[in-house]
Amino acid sequence: MLDSERKEFKKLVKQMEKMRRELDWPQEKVADLCGVTQETYSRWVSGKSEPGSGLVLAGLKSRVPQLIAELKSSQKKIEKILTEIESLKGGD
């Protein structure tokens, strides 16, 4: 990969990992959305490996809209559950 692609890849993985942690998702779920194994995703996060070509970066970037849609859907589900929990508290 070119240096510019390497920087972009590291930034993308960092953003995905931040979102994954905020939603308390297992790495396996994000890895699946990225089309790689959990082991590969884990090595990317730790900086122990990176894709060998810019094609993988292009593939990841093409999956970002799907990842964002999944994240938004999960966020809405979490908010709905929290609202339901709060309404149950008010009923005591």
C-alpha positions as CSV (number, residue, x, y, z in Angstrom):
1,M,0.0,0.0,0.0
2,L,1.0,3.6,-0.6
3,D,1.8,5.7,2.5
4,S,-1.4,7.8,1.9
5,E,-3.5,4.6,1.7
6,R,-1.8,3.3,4.8
7,K,-2.8,6.4,6.7
8,E,-6.3,6.3,5.4
9,F,-6.6,2.6,6.4
10,K,-5.3,3.2,9.9
11,K,-7.8,6.1,10.4
12,L,-10.7,4.0,9.1
13,V,-9.9,1.1,11.4
14,K,-9.5,3.4,14.3
15,Q,-13.0,4.9,13.6
16,M,-14.6,1.5,13.2
17,E,-13.0,0.3,16.5
18,K,-14.3,3.4,18.3
19,M,-17.8,2.7,17.1
20,R,-17.5,-1.0,17.9
21,R,-16.6,-0.2,21.5
22,E,-19.3,2.4,21.9
23,L,-21.9,-0.2,20.9
24,D,-20.2,-2.9,22.8
25,W,-20.0,-5.1,19.8
26,P,-17.7,-8.1,19.5
27,Q,-14.8,-7.7,17.0
28,E,-16.3,-10.6,15.1
29,K,-19.4,-8.5,14.1
30,V,-17.4,-5.7,12.7
31,A,-15.0,-8.1,11.0
32,D,-17.9,-9.8,9.4
33,L,-19.3,-6.5,8.1
34,C,-15.8,-5.8,6.7
35,G,-15.6,-9.2,5.0
36,V,-12.6,-10.5,7.0
37,T,-12.0,-12.9,9.9
38,Q,-12.0,-11.7,13.5
39,E,-8.3,-12.6,13.6
40,T,-7.5,-10.3,10.6
41,Y,-9.6,-7.5,12.1
42,S,-7.8,-7.9,15.4
43,R,-4.4,-7.7,13.8
44,W,-5.5,-4.5,11.9
45,V,-6.6,-2.9,15.2
46,S,-3.4,-3.8,17.0
47,G,-1.3,-2.6,14.1
48,K,0.3,-6.0,13.6
49,S,-0.9,-6.2,10.0
50,E,-2.5,-4.3,7.2
51,P,-3.9,-5.2,3.8
52,G,-1.2,-5.9,1.2
53,S,-2.9,-3.7,-1.4
54,G,-5.1,-0.6,-1.9
55,L,-7.8,-2.9,-3.2
56,V,-8.7,-4.0,0.3
57,L,-8.9,-0.4,1.4
58,A,-11.2,0.3,-1.5
59,G,-13.3,-2.7,-0.5
60,L,-13.5,-1.5,3.1
61,K,-14.5,2.0,2.0
62,S,-17.3,0.5,-0.1
63,R,-18.7,-1.2,3.0
64,V,-18.7,1.9,5.1
65,P,-22.3,2.8,4.2
66,Q,-23.5,-0.6,5.3
67,L,-21.5,-0.4,8.5
68,I,-23.0,3.1,9.2
69,A,-26.5,1.7,8.5
70,E,-25.9,-1.1,10.9
71,L,-24.6,1.2,13.6
72,K,-27.5,3.6,13.2
73,S,-29.9,0.7,13.4
74,S,-28.2,-0.6,16.6
75,Q,-28.2,2.9,18.1
76,K,-32.0,3.2,17.5
77,K,-32.6,-0.2,19.0
78,I,-30.5,0.7,22.1
79,E,-32.3,4.1,22.5
80,K,-35.7,2.3,22.2
81,I,-34.8,-0.2,24.9
82,L,-33.5,2.5,27.2
83,T,-36.7,4.5,26.7
84,E,-38.8,1.4,27.6
85,I,-36.7,0.8,30.7
86,E,-37.1,4.4,31.8
87,S,-40.9,4.1,31.3
88,L,-41.0,1.0,33.5
89,K,-39.1,2.9,36.2
90,G,-41.7,5.6,36.1
91,G,-44.5,3.1,36.6
92,D,-43.3,2.1,40.1
